[in-house]
């Protein structure tokens, strides 16, 4: 019955998105500009999804963030679908099925099956469990949106997170994971729809599958990470921008801006995309007016999270402007901590200097995985663009192949990449995924036209087939972990313990501690699993409790912990083994607190160190480590500033 209920709620939420999206399609006139059912269905779904994420923010800050609100909103959307349903075209069914199309349909079914086994499995991605699913769960338990003073993963735009909350609140975890799956599929459907403008069904389907099996999409598309739905929203905005610019429709340009605003409200990189789109619009004889309409829509659809951050911190993109604005120190962030975070983040996330040479060579480094911190080997964009480049370049030289859509798509991608690289933000390849389908479509269109003109269809098809085979193999390997769970008697707890370090400890804590307790923990990937109050002791991204490796102020640590009502600590062995304490100040501090009896060891758990969930399926060895639960005993703790055990 749980499966049936969760599936019904998923259908209800999807139908609601189509209803709200149908209103935008009809009012703006964008529905009349679509050329096939895939375009209208995906655009409607994405506009409705963005709208639900947008409007739930206001319910959240009003303190009425409850399943009843979600169900009511879904009911309104479903009623609107009944009214506006005619704006969606009938699903197109090919009249004949040549061998090429039949084979690709089979590959599509395999691809979707791989996604489905992940969709019906418990979430296991570390980033997702740390924030993308953890915050929606936290907001639901609180009945409101809380400000999370954590850099990079806490005080961020959360438009998609609120749709996750709706899915979780309406139908539970299964609805949540399936919702993440279909939001990822929406990007592939829109890729197919746009590709049908210049390719036959088989050619468009091949491109859609190429996108769905892109390593970065496989990694994050069904997990709750926001890059894939952001890619769908960005592509929808780019499409509407092209249509609005060509038709001169202010309403369609407003929709393009609204979609870009949803991207802005979902991820900071949306600001770069919106700026790139506005710049493209300026290169038109009515550019100032077009850009003004577009910008106004971006502001309305995407500004609320930035006001939210500004209201709580004074920095709309916390903590990026904290030092520049010279904001005063607070209980949750300081100038000293901001300097520290900036330095550590730069070392971890930006291995390349921002030079023109590196800007030019970045695609080479990323494609051939020559810089480990890019993570392009397992979460990159694949080799498709590299293989298509000769044909794409040839097609670009032919004036008859350079239509405005292709030029605008390439311009958006180039501007986004340039600003992104120059900004000094993370250089991990997967963060380029939001503009990848835009660039991918342009490359594919030019390469296809060049191959047909110069009779190079076979080399083009061979390149596409090679990438499909490689990416489908990787997809199958990734899905094996979830297939093992679904086609065996493995329990949910056993699956999570196998995939998430310290999950075993959290399950014990949930059973043996109460809602009156609060646990401080260091392993970020367990946040979602807690059923009792908890607090992440992240050593870099939060300053509420100073737990940097350089800290040694035990009284301050204890005072900050007690202020947060923490009475237990779940620490990995890095933080409590004496042989680890020589080089890390915070480990010296915690071992000293253990020695004085301030932290009393309650239980030790043997856990597996998981290097890769995917490679574990083919025999990759995992290490074994320990995690221990400690109880805080205030009577034995150094409360006074001059009572620091490290100074004795």
N, C-alpha and C positions, 0 to 999 in steps of 0.2 A: 504493500500500500504506500510506503514511503516513496518508492520509485514512481508510482503512478501520480501521487500528489505533486512531487517535485517536477515531473514532466509537464503536468497541467499548468503549474505556476510558470514554468519556462515558456510555454506557449502563450500564456496570458501576457507576460511581460513583452514577448516578441511582438504579439499582435498590437499591444499598446504603443510600442515604438512605431510600428507601421501606421497606426492611426494618427499619431501626432505628426509623423513625417509626411503623411498624405496631405495634411492641412498645408504644410509648407510647400509641398510640390504644387498644389492647386493654386494657392494664393499668389505664389511667386511667378507661376507660369513655367517653372523649370520642368514640370512634368510633360508639358507639350514639346519641350526641346529634346527629350530623351528619344533615342532611336530603337531601343529594345527593352524587353522586360527586365533584363539583368541590371541595366542602368537605373530604371525607376524603382525596382525593389530594393536595391542596395542603397540608393540615395535616400529613399524614404526611411528605411531602417536606421541609417546613420544619423539623419536629422532628428528622428524621434529619440534615439539613444542619447544624443547630445542634449536634447531638450530635457529629458527626464533627469540626467545628471545635473543639468543647470538648475532646474526648479527645486530639486531636492535639497540644494544648499540652503535655501531660505526656510524650508521646513526644519532642517537640521539646526540652524542657529536659533530658531524659534523654540526649540526644545520639544518638538513633536515628531521626532524621527522614529516612527513606529511602523510595524507591518500593516496596521490599519490604514495609514497614509499611503503606503505602497499599493495596497489592494485598491484603494479608492482611485488613485492615480491611474492604475491599470484599467479600471472599469471605464474611466473617462476616455482613455486612449482607444479601448476596444469599441466604444460607442462611436468615436470619431472615425474609426476604420470602416464601420458599417455605413457611414455617411460618405466618406471620401474614397472608398475602395475602388471606384471606377477609374481613378487616376493611375492605377497600376495596370499595365498591360497584361495580357494572357501570357503564360509561360510558353516560350517558343519551343516547339518540338521539331527537330530536323525531319524533313520528308524522306530522306534516305540516309543510310549509315555506311559510308565507305569504310574500308578496312582501317584507314588512318584514324578516323573519328571513333570507330568502335574500340580500337586499341586504347585511345586516349581516355575514353569514358571508363574503361576498365581500370586504367591507372588512377583516374580521379577517385573511383570507388575505393581503391586500395588506400589512397592518401587520406580520404575522409574516414576510413575505418581505423587507420592508425591514430588519427585525431580523436576518434570516438572512444577508443580504449583509454586514452588519457582523460577524456571528458567525464567518464564514469568512474574514475579513480580518485582517491583523496588527493588534495594538493600536496606537492612535495618540493616545489621550487623554493630555494632559500629566500630570495628577494621577495617573493610573493608572501611567504609565511611571515617575513619580518615586517612587511608594511602593506602591500597591495590588498591582501585579504585580512590582515590583522586589524587595520584601522576600521574597515567597515564593521567588523565584529565588535570592536571597542565602541564605536558610535552607537551601534544597536543596543548594546548592554547599557550604555549611559542614557539612551533616548535622545541624544543630541550630538552635534558635532563639537568635539573638543579641540582646542589648539594644542598641537604637539610640538614643543620647542626643541626639535631635533633637526639639525641641518641635513639637507640632501634627501632624506627619507621621511621627514616628519612635517615640517612647515613647507609644504609643497602644494601645487594645484592638485585637486583630487576629484575632478569631474567624473572620471570613469570609476573611481573608487565608490562613489555614491550609487552608481548603477549596480556595482557588486553588492553593496549593502541592500539594495532593493531585492536582488535575486536571493541573497542569503536570508533576508527577513521574510520573503514570501514563501520560499520552498526549501530552505535548508541548504546544506553544503552541496548536495548533488545538483540542485538548480544553479548554484553559484559556479561550479566547475563547468557545467554545460553552457552556461551563459558566456563564460570566458571563451569557450570553444566557438560558439556561433558568432561572437563579435569578431573573432579572428577570421572566420569564413567570409564575413561580409566584405573584407578587403579583397579576397580572391574573386568574389562575385562581381565587384565593381571593375576589377582589372579585366575580367572576361567581357563585361558589357562594353567598356571603352574600346577594347581591342577588336570587337566586332565591327567597328567603324572602318577598319582598314584590313581586316583579315577574315577568312571564312571561319566557320564554327570550330574546325579542328585547330587552326592556327591560334585562335583566341583561347581555346581551351588549353592548349599547350602552354601558353603564357601564364594563364591562371594557375596551372599546376606548378609551373616553375616558381611562381611566387609562393605558393602554399608550402613548397618543400625547400624554400630558402632556409639555410641553417638558423638564421636569427628568428625566423618565423616558427620553425619547429621548436626552438628553444623556448620562446616566450609567447607564441600565439595562443596556446590554450592554457597558460599558467596563470594569467591575471596580470602579467607585466603589460604596461600600457603602450609599448612601442607599436605593436601590431594594430590595435584599434586606432592609435594615433595616425598610423599610415593610411588606414581607411578614411579617416576624417580629412586628412591632408589631401588625399587624392580626390575626394568628393569636392573639397573646396577648390582645388585646381581646375577640376572639370567645370564647376559652376562659374568660376572666374573666366574661363575661355568662352563659355556660352554667353555670359553676361556682357563680356567685352565685345564680342562679335555682333550681338543683337542690340547692344546699347540699352539693355533692360536694367533699370535701376533696382527693380525687385530681385532679379536673379543675382545681381552683384551684392545685394544685401544678404542674400542667402549664402553666397560665397564667403562673405565676411563673417556671417554667423557660424559657419562651419569652421573657419579659421579661428574664430573666438573659442569654439569648443576645444580645439587643439591647444590654444593658449591656456584654457581652463583645466587642461589635463596634464600639461607638461610645460616646463619653462621653455623648452626649445620651440614651443609654439609661437613664442614672441619673435624668434628669428624667421619662422615661416611667414607669419603675418606681415612682417617688415618686407620680406622678399616679394610677397604678392602685391603689397602696396606699391613698391618700386616698379614692378612690372606694369601695373595699371597706369602709372604716370607717363609711360611711353605710349600715349594715345592722345589724339587731339582733344578729347574731353577728359583727359587724365586726372586733372585736379578734382573735378566733380566725382568721377568714378572712385578715386582713392578716398575721398571724404565719406561717401556712402559706405564703402567697404570698411573703412576704419571705424566709423560709428558703430557698425554691426559687430565688429571685432570687440570693441570696448564693452558693449552691452552683454555680449555672450561670454566674455572671458575675464572680466575685471574683478569678479567678486573675491576670488581667492587671494588676489594681490592686496585688495583692501583688508581682507581678513588678516594677512600677515602684517601689513602696515599697522593695523589697529593694535596688534599685540606686541609688535617689536619695533615699529618705526621704520622697518625695512620691507618694502613690498616683495623683494626677491631674497628674503632672508637665507643665509647671512651674507650674501654677495656684496651688499652696499653698507654693511655695518661699519667697517673701518672708514670708507669714503665719506659717509655721512657723519662720522665721529659721534655715533650714538652712545649714550651713557651705559655703563655696565648695569646689568640686571641680575636677578637671582638665577636666571637660566642661560645667560650668555654674557661674555665679557670681551673686551678688546684683546686681552692676552689669549683667551681661548680662540678667538677669531683668527689671530695670527697663526696660532698652532694648527688649527684646522686647515687654513689656507696652505700652509707649508706641507703638511702631510698629504693633503688632497692632490697637490701638484705632483708630488713624487709618485703617488699611486696611479694617477689618472692621465697624466700628460707626459709620456716618455719622450715625445718629439719636441724639439724647439720649434717655435712658430716662425719659420723662415719660408721664403718663397720656394726654395728647393724642396723642403719637406712638404709644403702644400702641394707641389706638383707630384711628388713621389708617394704621397700618402696612399692613393689608390693602388699603387704597386705593392707597397708594404702590406696593405690590408688584404689584397687579393691572394698573395702568396704567403701570408702568415709569417712574416719575417720579424715582427715585433710582438713578443709574447703578450704584453699588456693590452694589445688590441683585441685579443681573444677571437680573432677572425677564423681560427681553425674550427671552433665549435659553435660560435655564435655570430659568424660573419655573414656576408652577402653572397658568397659563392663565386663561381668563375664565369657566370653567364656574360656579364658585361665585357669581360676581357676577351672572350671568344667572339663576341659579336662586334667588337670594336672596329676591325678592318672593314666589314660590310657597312657598319653604321657610319663610319667616316666617309666611305664611298658614297653612300646615300646622301649624306649631308652636303657633298659637293654638287649634287644635282639639284638645281633650283626647283624643279617640278615636284620634288619630294618634300621640300621644306614648307609644310603648311604651318599656320599660326599656332595650332595646338602643340605641335612638336617643338617649335621654337620657344613657346612659353613654358612648356614642361622642362625643357633643358635649362632655360634661364632660371626657373625656380630652384631646380636642383643645384645649379652652379652657385647661385647667390647664397643659398642655405649652407652648402658645404663650406664656402669661403668664410662666411661669418662665424659659423660653428667652429671651424679650425682656428680662426684668429682670436676667438673669444677666450681661449684658455680653459675651456671646460673639458670634461672627460673626452678622451680620444678613443674610447672603445667603439668598435665598428657598429655594434648593434644600435647605437643611438642615432645612426644615419638611416635606420629602417623607415622612419616616417616619410622620408622623401624618396626612398628606393623605388617604390612602384611607379612614381612619377617619371623618374629617370629611366626605369626599366621599359616602360611603355614607349617612350621616345626612341630609345636605342632599338627596340624590337621592330618598331614601325619602319624606321629608316633602313635597318638591315634587311627586313623582308622585302621592301620595295626594290632595294639594290639587287638582292638575289634574284628577283623575278626579271628585272631589266637586263642584267648581265648573265643570265642563265647559270646562276650559282645556287640554285635551290637545293641541290643535294648537299653541298658543304654547309649551307645554313641549317638544313634539317639534321645533318650529322652533329653539328654543334649543339643544337637543341636536345637531341636524343642523348648525347653524352652527358649533358648537365642533368637531364631528367633521371638517368640511370644512377649517377653518383648521388644525387640528392635524395632519391627515393630509397636507396640503400641506407643512407644515413638516417632517414626518417624511420625506416623499419627497425634499425638498431636502437633508436631513441624510444620507440614504442614498445620494445620488448620488455622493458621494465614494468610497464603498466599492464601488458598482456599477461605477464607472470602473475600479477595480482588477480586479474579478472578471470583467468582460466585455471585457477588453483583454489585451494581452500584457505589461502592466506587471509588472516584477519586484517582489519583496518589498522589495529595497533601494530601488528607485526610488519605490515607494509611500511608504516611511518617510521618504526624503529630501524628498519633496514635502509631507509632513505634519508633520515634526518638525525644527525648527531644530537644526542641528549634527549631525544623524544621519550626514551624509556624513563628518564628522570622526571619529565613533566607528567607523564601518566601516573607515576607514583605520587607525585605532589598533588595532583588533582584529586586523588583518592584519599590521601592522608592529611592534607591541610584543609583549612576552611576559608570561607569568604572573609573572615576576620583577619586573615594573614595576608601579607604581601611579600612577593619574592623578587629580589633583585637578581638579574641573570646577565650573562655575557654572550651567550650563543644566540645571535639575532634570529636564526632560522626557526626558533621554537615559539616565537611570540604568539602566533595564531593558535597554538595548541593549548595555551593556558585557559583554564576554566575558573581560576581564582585571580584576584588582583596581582599584577606583576609590574615590573619596571625594568627596561633595558638599560644596563650599565654600559652603554656604548662608549669606548674610550676616546673616540674622536668626534662624534657627531652631536653629543649632548654635554652640557656643562652643569645641569641641575645637580648631578653628583659627579664631582671631579674624579675620574678614574683613569686619567691618562697614564701611560707607562712611566712618565716622569714624576708623578705625584708621590709624596711621602708624608703628607699631612694627615695623620690618622685621626686626630680629633675632628678636623674639618670633615673628613669622610664619614665618620660616625654621625656627626651632627646633621649633615645633609641627608644621610640615609634615614635617620629617625624622623626628620622633617617630612619625608615622603612616606612615613609609616611602614618602612621596610623592616621586617623582623626575621627574614630568611634570605640567604644568598645561595644561588646555584652557580658554582664556579668550576671552570675547567681546570685541569691540573697545572696549566700555565700560571694560574694565579695563586696556588697554594703549596706547590712543591718547593722545598728549600733549595734544591739544586737548580731551580729556575730563577732564583731571587737575586743572583749576583749582578745581573745586567738590567733588571727592570725594577724601577722604584716602587711601582704599585704592588708588585709581587712581594717585595721586601716588606711593604706595609701590611699586606694581608697575612703573610706568614707570621709577622710579629703579633698581629691581633689574634691569630690562632694560638700562638704560644702563650699569650697572656690569658686565654680563656674567653676573650671577648667574642670570638667566633667559635662556636662549639660544633664539631662535625657530627651530623645526624646520620647521614647515610652516604655511601660511595657507590657509584654506578659504573660498570664497565661498558663502554660504548665504542662503536666502530667509527674510525675516522674515514669519512666518505670523500674520496678524491673526485669521483665522477659517477653519478648514478647510471649514466649510459654505458660507460666502459666496464662497469661492474658486471654487466650482462655477458661479457665475453672474457671473464676471468681476471679482470684487473684486481690486483691485490689491495686490500684495505688494511689500514693500521688499526691498532686497538689502543684506546686511551681511557682515562677515567674522568668522571665529573662527580663532584661532591656537593651535598647540601649542608649548609651551615646555619645554625640558629644564632641570632644576635642576642647576646646577654649584656644589656646596658650596664648592669651593676659592675661588670668586670671590664668595661670599656674606658678608654682614655677620653673623657669628655672635655676636660680643661685644656686650653691651648698649650700649657706648659707641661702637660702629661703625655708627651708623645713617646711611645716605646722605642721609636727609631733614634731618639736623641739620648737614650740611656746607655 
